[in-house]
Amino acid sequence: MVAGDSAATRRQSNAYTQALASFTEDLGALRIDHGNPSLRDIEKRAPSGRPLSISALSEVLNGKRLASRDFLIALVQVLITYDDSHQRPASLNDPRLEPWRARWRELQILKNTAKRTQGSDRTVHPPAETVDHLVTTSAAGPDRESLPLPLPEPEPQPEPLRIFVAMPGSTMGDTAEWPHIPAIRRNLLDPVAERIGQQIGRPTVLSVEKEKTATGAIHRSMFSEALEADVYIADLSGANPNVYLELGVRWALRDGVTIPICQKVSEVRYNASSSRVIQYGPMPDELEDSIRQITEAAVTGLKNPQRVDSPVRDGADFMLVSRESHVSLQAEIRRLREQQAEDLINAARSEPSLVRRTSLLQEAVARNPASSQAHYELGVLRRKEGRYAEAEDLLRTSVRLKAGFAPAWRELGVTLSKMGASDEAAIDAFDQAVSLDDHDSETWATLGGLHRRRARNERRPGSFDIAQLERSLTCYLKSGKLSGNNLYPLMNVARLELLLAGARKADTGPAIDRFKQLELLARFEAQNTGWSDPWALFDLADTMLLTGRREEGMAELRKAVALIPPEEQEPVLTSVIGPLEDVLAIDGLLSPEATDAVRQARAEYRRFLS
């Protein structure tokens, strides 16, 4: 590697590593300054639509990786307001977030620079004479004594090869020609172990179950050897049932190396007789041949680890892993699926194409079927498309996976209301959302919309249930208070005050004046979003239409409709047209100019819907 390039790479890498460490330390200090909340508490207070999983929080707060910007800002939103009494994440416009955005940007630049520098390195080997020179001059200078060379590290010793023998514990059987078990160990098994070690080049350990002296049940030891022994020799002489049991366990657990032996092959019983069994005996020629065959079988199997000599596992489509490895692997797969699903959800949020957004969320659900957030996001998308049955199924799955997920309960209530399900079912979902989080302004606003729809009397057009209108007004007032007087609830408060005044035959002037005041806020909201938010433009159009300014209102209306994707127009325009039809249902509620303007707007909406 070129020395200059290597030094530059190290500098860039060190700069990023040090900056990330400092950043992590400051993030930890911020957590401590605001009450040092647990990861579980942080997860519970994550902003709506931006989950903070415990595993990801742990990695970020321990400096294992740099979080995405959205993840970081959501975390800081929670931390800087954690010890506040209202317990709500800070707004995205909170000025305290700006330093963290700036620092994230600096870290990302350092990270990218380090990656580019590493990619530009090339390996360049200096000439041999340069290496010799460097070694010589570094070992001893002209004015100092030669330093002793360090001793070479000892080579690691190979792991001993474990050879286990399952054999009868007391007798080799009535027909055995060689009944003396210690002699079998000394003259057959020990030479086999020695020759295997010589040919493989590893020390060997020979173990016979009957020779073990540890107290307690022997089954654990027996079956442990069936799993762990490198070479397993099963002596079937005498048809001992325990040996057959141990051999069956070995065949079930390991592909190899397993070697059945017997003094009389003709006496091998059961299905073991279909396997190759090596015969042995005490006579010199026979004994030597047995030692050779057993050794060859073991060495061949050890040198060919893919070879399967187990009739149970031969051709079977499964493998054996430890319980600990399985649990660890499942946990890692689950973590990766959660991370993949989270990445897909984040990508979907910034994807302008509805088709691509839908595809990303469907993949997120497929990658992590246990992701409540993925089901929620896709459910909201389906609801906006007017595909209410699919939306209901997805949102019910979301709350089943995470019963305390308030936004999913809220969206389920909206979906049930839109699809014409019983109002009680929708209200139950909203009540669940409010019980989990009564500080969510959007839940109160959508509940207000449901009560307003219930106030309409389908049998008597122009009449309204005043009690339901009052409940709707209460919900929107609560939403406005929680949202810091956001335009959406304020506009609905004005609409409901107008309807209530008309239903009670009261003066509508104050309500009309409120629309004139709200026009300034609606214009500011539309301008603040770069005239790209259709809902702000719809509200601006309503302030003009309801005060009799038809041409101006129609112009803003058409701008708003143009911003809505065609596939979303039906549910959106159906939602927008409802409040206008409400004010037209009460005769004399508006001035003639305003009535004409609203009627034209309704006709325009119907034209788009057709």
C-alpha positions as CSV (number, residue, x, y, z in Angstrom):
1,M,0.0,0.0,0.0
2,V,1.4,3.5,-0.8
3,A,2.5,5.1,2.5
4,G,0.8,8.4,1.8
5,D,-2.5,6.9,0.8
6,S,-2.4,4.6,3.8
7,A,-1.8,7.5,6.2
8,A,-4.6,9.5,4.6
9,T,-7.0,6.6,4.9
10,R,-6.1,6.2,8.6
11,R,-6.6,10.0,9.2
12,Q,-10.0,10.0,7.5
13,S,-11.1,6.9,9.3
14,N,-9.9,8.1,12.6
15,A,-11.6,11.5,12.1
16,Y,-14.9,9.8,11.5
17,T,-14.4,7.4,14.4
18,Q,-13.5,10.1,16.8
19,A,-16.3,12.4,15.7
20,L,-18.9,9.5,16.0
21,A,-17.6,8.8,19.5
22,S,-17.9,12.4,20.6
23,F,-21.3,12.6,19.0
24,T,-22.4,9.4,20.9
25,E,-21.1,10.8,24.1
26,D,-23.1,14.0,23.7
27,L,-26.2,12.1,22.8
28,G,-25.8,10.1,26.0
29,A,-25.4,13.3,28.0
30,L,-28.6,14.6,26.4
31,R,-30.4,11.5,27.5
32,I,-29.0,11.8,31.1
33,D,-29.9,15.6,31.2
34,H,-33.5,14.7,30.5
35,G,-34.1,12.0,33.1
36,N,-32.1,9.1,31.6
37,P,-35.2,7.3,30.2
38,S,-34.9,3.6,29.5
39,L,-34.9,2.3,25.9
40,R,-38.4,0.9,26.4
41,D,-39.7,4.3,27.5
42,I,-38.1,6.0,24.5
43,E,-39.7,3.5,22.2
44,K,-43.1,4.1,23.7
45,R,-42.8,7.9,23.2
46,A,-41.6,7.7,19.6
47,P,-43.3,10.3,17.3
48,S,-46.3,9.1,15.4
49,G,-45.2,7.4,12.2
50,R,-41.5,7.2,13.2
51,P,-40.9,4.1,15.3
52,L,-37.7,3.8,17.5
53,S,-37.0,0.1,18.0
54,I,-35.1,-0.9,21.1
55,S,-32.4,-2.8,19.1
56,A,-31.8,0.2,16.9
57,L,-31.7,2.6,19.9
58,S,-29.1,0.4,21.6
59,E,-26.8,0.4,18.6
60,V,-27.1,4.2,18.1
61,L,-26.7,5.2,21.8
62,N,-23.7,2.8,22.1
63,G,-22.0,4.3,19.0
64,K,-22.1,1.2,16.9
65,R,-23.5,3.0,13.9
66,L,-24.6,6.4,12.7
67,A,-28.4,6.5,12.6
68,S,-30.4,7.9,9.7
69,R,-31.2,11.5,10.0
70,D,-34.9,10.8,10.5
71,F,-34.2,8.3,13.3
72,L,-31.8,10.7,15.0
73,I,-34.2,13.6,14.9
74,A,-37.0,11.5,16.2
75,L,-34.8,10.3,19.1
76,V,-33.8,13.9,20.0
77,Q,-37.5,14.9,19.7
78,V,-38.3,12.4,22.5
79,L,-35.2,13.2,24.7
80,I,-35.5,17.0,24.8
81,T,-39.1,16.9,26.0
82,Y,-39.0,13.7,28.0
83,D,-39.1,15.4,31.4
84,D,-41.8,17.9,30.3
85,S,-45.1,17.5,32.0
86,H,-47.1,16.9,28.7
87,Q,-44.8,14.1,27.7
88,R,-45.1,14.7,23.9
89,P,-42.2,14.7,21.4
90,A,-40.9,18.1,20.4
91,S,-42.2,19.6,17.1
92,L,-40.0,19.1,14.0
93,N,-39.7,22.9,14.0
94,D,-38.2,23.1,17.5
95,P,-35.0,25.2,17.2
96,R,-33.2,22.7,19.6
97,L,-33.1,20.2,16.8
98,E,-31.0,22.3,14.4
99,P,-27.6,21.7,16.1
100,W,-28.3,17.9,15.8
101,R,-29.2,18.2,12.2
102,A,-26.0,20.1,11.5
103,R,-23.8,17.6,13.4
104,W,-25.4,14.6,11.6
105,R,-24.6,16.3,8.3
106,E,-20.9,16.8,9.4
107,L,-20.7,13.1,10.5
108,Q,-22.2,11.9,7.2
109,I,-19.7,13.9,5.2
110,L,-16.8,12.4,7.3
111,K,-18.2,9.0,6.8
112,N,-18.5,9.4,3.0
113,T,-15.0,10.8,2.8
114,A,-13.5,7.9,4.7
115,K,-15.2,5.4,2.4
116,R,-13.9,7.2,-0.7
117,T,-10.4,7.3,0.7
118,Q,-10.5,3.6,1.5
119,G,-11.7,2.8,-2.0
120,S,-8.8,4.7,-3.6
121,D,-6.0,2.7,-1.8
122,R,-4.0,0.3,-3.9
123,T,-1.6,-2.3,-2.7
124,V,2.0,-1.6,-3.8
125,H,4.8,-3.9,-2.5
126,P,8.1,-2.1,-2.0
127,P,11.2,-3.7,-3.5
128,A,13.0,-6.3,-1.4
129,E,16.0,-4.1,-0.9
130,T,13.9,-1.4,0.6
131,V,12.3,-3.9,3.0
132,D,15.7,-5.2,4.0
133,H,16.9,-1.7,4.6
134,L,14.0,-0.8,6.8
135,V,14.4,-4.0,8.8
136,T,18.1,-3.5,9.3
137,T,18.0,0.2,10.3
138,S,15.1,-0.3,12.6
139,A,16.7,-3.2,14.5
140,A,20.0,-1.5,15.4
141,G,21.4,2.0,14.8
142,P,25.2,2.7,14.5
143,D,25.4,4.2,18.1
144,R,23.4,1.7,20.1
145,E,23.5,-2.0,20.9
146,S,21.6,-4.5,18.8
147,L,18.2,-5.4,20.3
148,P,17.3,-9.1,20.8
149,L,14.9,-10.4,18.3
150,P,11.5,-11.4,19.7
151,L,10.9,-15.1,20.2
152,P,8.6,-16.7,17.6
153,E,5.1,-17.4,18.9
154,P,4.6,-21.2,19.4
155,E,2.5,-22.8,16.8
156,P,-1.0,-23.7,18.0
157,Q,-1.5,-27.3,18.7
158,P,-4.2,-29.2,16.8
159,E,-7.4,-30.0,18.7
160,P,-7.4,-33.7,19.8
161,L,-9.5,-36.1,17.8
162,R,-12.2,-37.6,19.9
163,I,-12.9,-41.3,19.3
164,F,-15.8,-42.8,21.3
165,V,-16.7,-46.5,21.6
166,A,-20.2,-47.8,22.4
167,M,-19.9,-51.4,23.5
168,P,-21.5,-53.8,26.0
169,G,-20.7,-52.9,29.6
170,S,-20.3,-56.4,31.2
171,T,-20.5,-59.2,28.6
172,M,-19.8,-59.5,24.9
173,G,-22.6,-62.2,24.6
174,D,-22.8,-65.9,25.0
175,T,-21.4,-66.7,21.5
176,A,-18.5,-64.3,21.7
177,E,-15.1,-65.7,20.8
178,W,-13.4,-62.8,22.4
179,P,-15.2,-62.1,25.7
180,H,-12.4,-60.2,27.5
181,I,-13.3,-56.5,27.2
182,P,-10.0,-55.0,28.5
183,A,-8.1,-57.1,26.0
184,I,-10.4,-55.8,23.2
185,R,-9.5,-52.3,24.3
186,R,-5.8,-53.0,24.5
187,N,-5.3,-55.0,21.3
188,L,-7.9,-53.6,19.0
189,L,-9.2,-50.1,20.0
190,D,-6.0,-48.6,21.2
191,P,-4.1,-49.5,18.0
192,V,-7.0,-48.1,15.9
193,A,-6.9,-44.8,17.8
194,E,-3.1,-44.6,17.4
195,R,-3.1,-45.3,13.7
196,I,-5.9,-42.8,13.1
197,G,-3.9,-40.1,14.9
198,Q,-0.8,-40.9,12.9
199,Q,-2.6,-40.7,9.5
200,I,-4.6,-37.6,10.3
201,G,-1.7,-35.8,12.1
202,R,-3.7,-35.1,15.2
203,P,-3.6,-36.4,18.8
204,T,-6.4,-38.7,19.7
205,V,-8.5,-39.3,22.8
206,L,-10.2,-42.7,23.1
207,S,-13.2,-42.9,25.3
208,V,-15.3,-45.9,26.3
209,E,-18.6,-45.2,28.2
210,K,-18.2,-48.2,30.5
211,E,-14.8,-46.8,31.7
212,K,-16.2,-43.5,32.9
213,T,-16.4,-43.1,36.6
214,A,-18.5,-39.9,37.1
215,T,-21.7,-40.5,39.1
216,G,-25.2,-39.8,37.9
217,A,-27.4,-40.8,35.0
218,I,-25.4,-42.1,32.0
219,H,-27.8,-41.1,29.3
220,R,-26.7,-37.5,29.1
221,S,-23.1,-38.6,28.7
222,M,-24.0,-41.3,26.2
223,F,-26.0,-39.0,24.0
224,S,-23.5,-36.2,24.3
225,E,-20.9,-38.5,22.9
226,A,-23.2,-39.5,20.1
227,L,-23.4,-35.8,19.1
228,E,-19.8,-34.6,19.7
229,A,-17.4,-37.6,19.0
230,D,-15.4,-37.1,15.7
231,V,-15.3,-40.9,15.3
232,Y,-18.0,-43.2,16.7
233,I,-17.4,-46.9,16.9
234,A,-20.4,-49.1,17.8
235,D,-19.6,-52.7,18.9
236,L,-22.8,-54.7,18.1
237,S,-21.4,-57.9,19.5
238,G,-23.8,-59.7,21.8
239,A,-26.8,-57.7,20.5
240,N,-26.8,-55.4,23.5
241,P,-29.9,-53.2,23.2
242,N,-28.3,-50.1,24.7
243,V,-25.6,-50.2,22.0
244,Y,-28.3,-50.4,19.3
245,L,-30.1,-47.4,21.0
246,E,-26.8,-45.4,21.1
247,L,-26.1,-46.2,17.5
248,G,-29.5,-45.0,16.4
249,V,-29.0,-41.8,18.3
250,R,-25.6,-41.3,16.6
251,W,-27.1,-42.0,13.2
252,A,-29.9,-39.4,13.8
253,L,-27.5,-36.7,15.0
254,R,-24.4,-36.9,12.8
255,D,-23.6,-37.5,9.2
256,G,-20.4,-39.4,10.1
257,V,-17.9,-40.8,11.0
258,T,-19.8,-43.8,12.4
259,I,-18.3,-47.3,12.2
260,P,-20.3,-50.4,13.3
261,I,-18.1,-53.4,14.3
262,C,-19.0,-56.9,15.5
263,Q,-17.3,-60.2,16.3
264,K,-19.9,-62.1,14.1
265,V,-21.5,-60.0,11.4
266,S,-24.1,-62.7,10.9
267,E,-25.5,-61.8,14.4
268,V,-26.1,-58.1,13.5
269,R,-29.8,-57.4,14.0
270,Y,-32.5,-55.1,12.8
271,N,-31.9,-52.5,10.1
272,A,-28.3,-52.2,11.2
273,S,-27.6,-55.4,9.2
274,S,-28.1,-53.4,5.9
275,S,-25.1,-51.2,6.8
276,R,-21.5,-52.2,6.3
277,V,-20.2,-53.8,9.6
278,I,-16.5,-54.6,10.1
279,Q,-15.9,-58.0,11.7
280,Y,-13.1,-58.5,14.2
281,G,-11.6,-61.3,16.3
282,P,-8.6,-62.2,18.5
283,M,-6.6,-64.2,15.9
284,P,-3.5,-62.3,14.8
285,D,-4.3,-62.1,11.0
286,E,-7.9,-61.3,11.6
287,L,-7.1,-58.7,14.3
288,E,-4.6,-56.9,12.1
289,D,-7.1,-56.9,9.2
290,S,-9.8,-55.5,11.5
291,I,-7.5,-52.7,12.7
292,R,-6.6,-51.8,9.1
293,Q,-10.3,-51.7,8.0
294,I,-11.5,-49.7,11.0
295,T,-8.6,-47.2,10.6
296,E,-9.3,-46.8,6.8
297,A,-13.0,-46.2,7.4
298,A,-12.3,-43.6,10.0
299,V,-9.6,-41.8,8.0
300,T,-11.6,-41.8,4.8
301,G,-14.6,-40.3,6.6
302,L,-12.5,-37.6,8.3
303,K,-10.8,-36.6,5.1
304,N,-14.2,-36.4,3.3
305,P,-16.4,-34.4,5.7
306,Q,-19.2,-34.2,3.1
307,R,-19.6,-38.0,3.1
308,V,-22.6,-39.3,4.9
309,D,-22.5,-42.8,6.4
310,S,-25.7,-42.5,8.4
311,P,-28.6,-44.3,6.8
312,V,-30.9,-42.0,8.7
313,R,-29.4,-38.8,7.4
314,D,-28.3,-40.0,3.9
315,G,-30.4,-38.0,1.5
316,A,-32.3,-36.2,4.2
317,D,-32.9,-32.5,3.6
318,F,-32.1,-31.2,7.1
319,M,-29.1,-30.3,9.2
320,L,-28.3,-30.2,12.9
321,V,-27.6,-27.0,14.8
322,S,-27.4,-26.4,18.6
323,R,-30.3,-24.9,20.4
324,E,-28.2,-21.9,21.3
325,S,-27.1,-21.4,17.6
326,H,-30.7,-21.7,16.5
327,V,-32.0,-19.2,19.0
328,S,-29.2,-16.8,18.1
329,L,-29.8,-17.2,14.4
330,Q,-33.5,-16.7,14.7
331,A,-32.8,-13.5,16.8
332,E,-30.4,-12.2,14.1
333,I,-32.9,-13.0,11.3
334,R,-35.6,-11.2,13.2
335,R,-33.3,-8.2,13.8
336,L,-32.4,-8.1,10.1
337,R,-36.0,-8.3,9.0
338,E,-37.0,-5.5,11.4
339,Q,-34.1,-3.4,10.0
340,Q,-35.0,-4.2,6.4
341,A,-38.7,-3.4,7.0
342,E,-37.8,-0.1,8.7
343,D,-35.5,0.8,5.8
344,L,-38.3,0.0,3.3
345,I,-40.8,2.1,5.4
346,N,-38.5,5.0,5.4
347,A,-38.0,4.7,1.6
348,A,-41.7,4.6,1.1
349,R,-42.3,7.8,3.0
350,S,-40.1,9.7,0.6
351,E,-41.3,8.0,-2.5
352,P,-43.5,10.2,-4.7
353,S,-44.9,7.4,-6.9
354,L,-47.9,5.7,-5.4
355,V,-47.2,2.5,-7.2
356,R,-43.6,2.4,-6.0
357,R,-44.7,3.5,-2.4
358,T,-47.2,0.6,-2.3
359,S,-44.6,-1.9,-3.5
360,L,-42.1,-0.8,-0.9
361,L,-44.7,-1.2,1.9
362,Q,-45.9,-4.5,0.7
363,E,-42.3,-5.7,0.7
364,A,-41.9,-4.4,4.2
365,V,-44.9,-6.4,5.4
366,A,-43.5,-9.5,3.6
367,R,-40.0,-9.1,5.0
368,N,-41.3,-8.6,8.6
369,P,-44.8,-9.9,9.1
370,A,-44.5,-9.0,12.7
371,S,-44.0,-5.3,12.0
372,S,-47.0,-3.3,13.3
373,Q,-45.6,-0.2,11.7
374,A,-45.4,-1.7,8.2
375,H,-49.1,-2.9,8.4
376,Y,-50.1,0.5,9.7
377,E,-48.3,2.4,6.9
378,L,-49.8,0.2,4.2
379,G,-53.2,0.3,5.8
380,V,-53.2,4.1,5.8
381,L,-52.2,4.1,2.1
382,R,-55.1,1.7,1.2
383,R,-57.5,3.8,3.2
384,K,-56.5,6.9,1.2
385,E,-57.0,5.0,-2.0
386,G,-60.6,4.1,-0.8
387,R,-59.7,0.4,-0.5
388,Y,-61.3,0.2,2.9
389,A,-61.6,-3.6,3.3
390,E,-57.9,-4.1,2.7
391,A,-57.2,-1.1,5.0
392,E,-59.3,-2.6,7.8
393,D,-57.5,-5.9,7.6
394,L,-54.1,-4.3,7.7
395,L,-54.9,-2.0,10.5
396,R,-56.5,-4.7,12.6
397,T,-53.3,-6.7,12.1
398,S,-51.3,-3.7,13.2
399,V,-53.2,-3.3,16.5
400,R,-53.1,-7.1,17.0
401,L,-49.4,-7.0,16.8
402,K,-49.1,-3.9,19.0
403,A,-52.2,-3.3,21.0
404,G,-50.8,0.0,22.4
405,F,-50.3,1.6,19.0
406,A,-52.7,4.6,19.2
407,P,-52.2,5.9,15.6
408,A,-53.3,2.5,14.2
409,W,-56.5,2.5,16.4
410,R,-57.2,6.0,15.1
411,E,-56.8,5.0,11.5
412,L,-58.9,1.9,12.1
413,G,-61.7,4.2,13.3
414,V,-61.4,6.4,10.2
415,T,-61.5,3.4,8.0
416,L,-64.5,1.9,9.7
417,S,-66.3,5.2,9.5
418,K,-65.5,5.7,5.8
419,M,-66.5,2.2,4.8
420,G,-70.0,2.5,6.3
421,A,-69.4,0.1,9.2
422,S,-71.4,0.6,12.4
423,D,-70.6,4.0,14.1
424,E,-70.2,2.1,17.3
425,A,-67.3,0.1,15.9
426,A,-65.6,3.2,14.7
427,I,-66.2,5.1,18.0
428,D,-64.8,2.1,19.9
429,A,-61.6,2.3,17.8
430,F,-61.3,6.0,18.4
431,D,-62.0,5.6,22.2
432,Q,-59.2,3.0,22.2
433,A,-56.9,5.5,20.5
434,V,-57.8,8.3,23.0
435,S,-57.4,6.0,26.0
436,L,-53.8,5.2,24.8
437,D,-52.9,8.8,23.9
438,D,-55.4,11.6,24.7
439,H,-52.8,14.2,23.6
440,D,-53.0,13.2,19.9
441,S,-54.7,16.1,18.1
442,E,-55.3,14.1,14.9
443,T,-57.3,11.5,16.9
444,W,-59.5,14.2,18.3
445,A,-59.9,15.8,14.9
446,T,-60.9,12.5,13.2
447,L,-63.3,11.7,16.0
448,G,-64.8,15.2,15.5
449,G,-65.4,14.3,11.8
450,L,-67.2,11.1,12.8
451,H,-69.6,12.9,15.1
452,R,-70.3,15.5,12.4
453,R,-71.2,12.7,10.0
454,R,-73.5,11.2,12.6
455,A,-75.2,14.6,13.0
456,R,-76.5,14.4,9.5
457,N,-80.1,13.2,9.2
458,E,-80.4,11.2,6.0
459,R,-84.2,11.1,6.3
460,R,-84.7,14.8,6.8
461,P,-82.2,16.8,4.7
462,G,-81.4,20.1,6.2
463,S,-81.8,18.9,9.8
464,F,-79.0,18.0,12.1
465,D,-78.6,16.3,15.5
466,I,-77.5,19.2,17.6
467,A,-76.0,17.0,20.3
468,Q,-73.8,15.3,17.8
469,L,-72.7,18.7,16.3
470,E,-71.8,19.8,19.8
471,R,-69.7,16.6,20.4
472,S,-68.0,17.3,17.1
473,L,-67.3,20.9,18.1
474,T,-65.8,19.7,21.4
475,C,-63.5,17.3,19.7
476,Y,-62.2,19.9,17.2
477,L,-61.7,22.4,20.0
478,K,-59.6,19.8,21.8
479,S,-57.6,19.1,18.7
480,G,-57.0,22.8,18.1
481,K,-55.7,23.3,21.6
482,L,-53.3,20.3,21.4
483,S,-52.0,21.2,17.9
484,G,-51.2,24.8,18.8
485,N,-54.1,26.2,16.8
486,N,-53.5,24.3,13.6
487,L,-55.5,25.5,10.6
488,Y,-57.4,22.2,10.1
489,P,-59.2,22.0,13.5
490,L,-59.8,25.8,13.5
491,M,-61.5,25.6,10.1
492,N,-63.8,22.8,11.3
493,V,-64.6,24.7,14.5
494,A,-65.8,27.6,12.3
495,R,-67.8,25.3,10.1
496,L,-69.5,23.7,13.1
497,E,-70.2,27.1,14.7
498,L,-71.9,28.1,11.5
499,L,-74.0,24.9,11.4
500,L,-75.0,25.3,15.0
501,A,-76.0,28.9,14.5
502,G,-78.2,27.9,11.6
503,A,-79.7,24.9,13.3
504,R,-80.6,27.1,16.3
505,K,-81.8,30.0,14.1
506,A,-79.1,32.2,15.7
507,D,-77.0,35.0,14.3
508,T,-74.4,33.5,11.8
509,G,-72.4,36.8,11.5
510,P,-69.7,35.8,14.1
511,A,-69.1,32.5,12.4
512,I,-68.8,34.2,8.9
513,D,-66.4,36.7,10.4
514,R,-64.3,33.9,11.7
515,F,-63.8,32.6,8.2
516,K,-62.6,36.1,7.2
517,Q,-60.0,35.9,10.0
518,L,-58.9,32.4,9.1
519,E,-58.2,33.4,5.5
520,L,-55.0,35.0,6.6
521,L,-53.9,31.9,8.4
522,A,-54.9,29.7,5.5
523,R,-52.9,31.9,3.1
524,F,-49.9,31.8,5.4
525,E,-50.2,27.9,5.7
526,A,-50.4,27.5,1.9
527,Q,-47.5,29.9,1.3
528,N,-45.4,28.2,4.0
529,T,-45.8,24.9,2.3
530,G,-44.8,26.3,-1.1
531,W,-48.4,26.1,-2.4
532,S,-47.9,22.3,-2.6
533,D,-50.3,21.2,0.2
534,P,-53.8,20.6,-1.3
535,W,-55.5,20.7,2.1
536,A,-54.2,24.2,2.9
537,L,-55.5,25.3,-0.5
538,F,-58.9,23.6,0.1
539,D,-59.2,25.5,3.4
540,L,-58.2,28.8,1.7
541,A,-60.8,28.2,-1.0
542,D,-63.5,27.6,1.7
543,T,-62.7,30.9,3.4
544,M,-63.3,32.7,0.1
545,L,-66.4,30.7,-1.0
546,L,-68.2,31.0,2.4
547,T,-67.7,34.7,2.3
548,G,-69.1,35.1,-1.2
549,R,-65.8,35.5,-3.2
550,R,-66.6,32.9,-5.9
551,E,-63.9,33.5,-8.5
552,E,-61.0,33.6,-6.1
553,G,-62.3,30.6,-4.2
554,M,-62.8,28.5,-7.4
555,A,-59.2,29.4,-8.5
556,E,-57.8,28.0,-5.3
557,L,-60.1,25.0,-5.4
558,R,-58.8,24.0,-8.9
559,K,-55.2,24.5,-7.7
560,A,-55.8,22.1,-4.8
561,V,-57.5,19.4,-7.0
562,A,-54.6,19.5,-9.4
563,L,-52.2,18.5,-6.6
564,I,-54.0,15.3,-5.8
565,P,-52.9,12.1,-7.6
566,P,-55.8,10.8,-9.8
567,E,-56.0,7.5,-7.8
568,E,-56.6,9.4,-4.6
569,Q,-59.1,12.0,-5.9
570,E,-62.3,10.1,-5.0
571,P,-61.8,9.7,-1.3
572,V,-60.3,13.1,-0.9
573,L,-62.9,15.1,-2.8
574,T,-65.7,13.1,-1.1
575,S,-64.3,14.2,2.2
576,V,-64.0,17.9,1.0
577,I,-67.5,18.1,-0.5
578,G,-69.3,16.9,2.7
579,P,-69.0,20.1,4.8
580,L,-70.1,22.3,1.8
581,E,-73.2,20.2,1.3
582,D,-73.9,20.7,5.0
583,V,-74.1,24.5,4.8
584,L,-76.2,24.3,1.6
585,A,-78.7,22.0,3.4
586,I,-79.9,24.8,5.7
587,D,-81.9,27.4,3.8
588,G,-80.8,31.0,4.3
589,L,-77.6,30.0,6.2
590,L,-75.4,31.9,3.7
591,S,-75.6,35.2,1.8
592,P,-76.9,34.8,-1.8
593,E,-73.3,35.4,-3.1
594,A,-71.9,32.8,-0.8
595,T,-74.6,30.3,-1.6
596,D,-74.0,30.7,-5.3
597,A,-70.2,30.3,-4.8
598,V,-70.6,27.1,-2.7
599,R,-73.1,25.6,-5.2
600,Q,-70.6,26.2,-8.0
601,A,-67.8,24.6,-6.0
602,R,-70.0,21.6,-5.3
603,A,-70.8,21.2,-9.0
604,E,-67.1,21.4,-9.8
605,Y,-66.3,18.7,-7.3
606,R,-69.0,16.5,-8.7
607,R,-67.6,17.0,-12.1
608,F,-64.2,15.8,-11.0
609,L,-65.8,12.8,-9.2
610,S,-67.7,11.8,-12.3
